[in-house]
Amino acid sequence: MSTQHYNAQIHVRTKAGDLVTIYHDTSGPVGMSASEVRAAAEKVALAEVPGGKVEGSRVSTDGKQH
């Protein structure tokens, strides 16, 4: 099975009001949609920043199959 590398930057507002960026890089099946990558990355980001609120995100891929 081929995989592809995905990158995400998730911007999270902490309970204290700070804005932090969580970087999430992962490999997954070829052709994952941006919404699938974003949902997985947001889950990871919110686990790292308990009580935080997602305020923005950016996802991308290297475009290469591995």
C-alpha positions as CSV (number, residue, x, y, z in Angstrom):
1,M,0.0,0.0,0.0
2,S,1.4,3.4,-0.9
3,T,1.4,6.2,1.6
4,Q,1.8,10.0,1.4
5,H,3.3,12.5,3.8
6,Y,1.0,15.2,5.2
7,N,1.8,18.4,7.1
8,A,-0.6,20.5,9.2
9,Q,-0.3,23.7,11.2
10,I,-3.0,24.1,13.7
11,H,-3.5,27.5,15.5
12,V,-5.0,27.0,19.0
13,R,-6.1,29.7,21.5
14,T,-5.2,28.5,25.0
15,K,-7.4,29.0,28.1
16,A,-5.0,31.8,29.1
17,G,-5.6,33.6,25.8
18,D,-2.3,32.8,24.1
19,L,-2.2,31.7,20.5
20,V,0.0,28.7,19.8
21,T,0.8,26.7,16.7
22,I,1.0,23.0,16.8
23,Y,2.8,21.3,13.9
24,H,1.6,17.8,13.0
25,D,3.4,15.8,10.3
26,T,2.1,12.3,9.5
27,S,1.9,9.7,6.8
28,G,-1.3,8.2,5.6
29,P,-3.1,6.7,2.7
30,V,-2.5,8.4,-0.7
31,G,-5.3,10.9,-1.5
32,M,-6.5,11.9,2.0
33,S,-8.7,15.0,1.7
34,A,-7.6,18.2,3.4
35,S,-10.6,17.9,5.8
36,E,-9.4,14.4,6.8
37,V,-5.9,15.6,7.5
38,R,-7.2,18.7,9.3
39,A,-9.5,16.6,11.6
40,A,-6.8,14.3,12.6
41,A,-4.3,17.1,13.3
42,E,-6.9,19.2,15.2
43,K,-7.5,16.2,17.5
44,V,-3.8,15.9,18.2
45,A,-3.4,19.7,18.8
46,L,-6.3,19.8,21.2
47,A,-4.9,16.9,23.2
48,E,-1.7,18.9,23.5
49,V,-3.5,22.1,24.6
50,P,-6.3,21.0,26.9
51,G,-9.2,23.4,27.0
52,G,-7.9,25.2,23.8
53,K,-9.9,26.3,20.9
54,V,-8.9,25.9,17.2
55,E,-8.7,29.2,15.5
56,G,-7.2,28.3,12.2
57,S,-5.2,25.7,10.3
58,R,-3.2,24.9,7.2
59,V,-2.7,21.5,5.6
60,S,-0.4,20.3,2.8
61,T,1.3,17.3,1.3
62,D,4.6,16.7,-0.3
63,G,2.8,15.2,-3.3
64,K,5.0,12.1,-3.4
65,Q,3.8,8.5,-2.9
66,H,6.0,6.4,-0.7
